[in-house]
Amino acid sequence: MPPVHRGPAPGVLGNQGLRLLALLLDMVFAFGVLSLLTVGAGVVVTFGGSRDHAPFYVTILVAVGLLFLYSPLLTARCGGTPGKLLCGLSVVRLADGGPLSYGAALGRHLAHLGMWLVPVLSLLDPLNCLWDGLRQCLHDKVVGSLVIRRRMRPVPAAAAAPVTRRAGS
């Protein structure tokens, strides 16, 4: 008896290249926001006559906010971060394909961050999706999430039609 296929069809899974691109886009966005806030705080401190560096604390607060709200909140509300959405990816529950709750999205994000603190896990986490059948990174396995493609290209009619051959050819 052939093995039973479990999970989504292979064409539905988000590929590793798009996941990497999405991560890079999100890093550029977060770096841009923090850079603008830091420059703004520097201008206020330099030219605003501030006697202390209190405006820089705003940058720290925004960084902490980005850490706990950006990825988890957007993943729970929209299905992914702006980088994932721009790349046509979405994060869903493995069990039923539904959206992640905020708690699950936060757990996924914290697992990802925690694995970056351990040198071996920081390598194994993204590499796991290269050999995993469902292309799950370790932080996906922690909460039972799956990254899928939101936008699918239609299958060309020639590829969708069954191939028939004459006997003997």
ABEGO torsion letter per residue (X at the ends): XBBBBBEBBAAABBBAAAAAAAAAAAAAAAAAAAAAAAAAAAAAAAAAGBABAAAAAAAAAAAAAAAAAAAAAAAAAAGEBAAAAAAGBBBBBAAAGBBBBAAAAAAAAAAAAAAAABAAAAAAAAAAAAABAAGBBAAAAAAGBBBBBABBBBBBAAAABBBBBBBGX
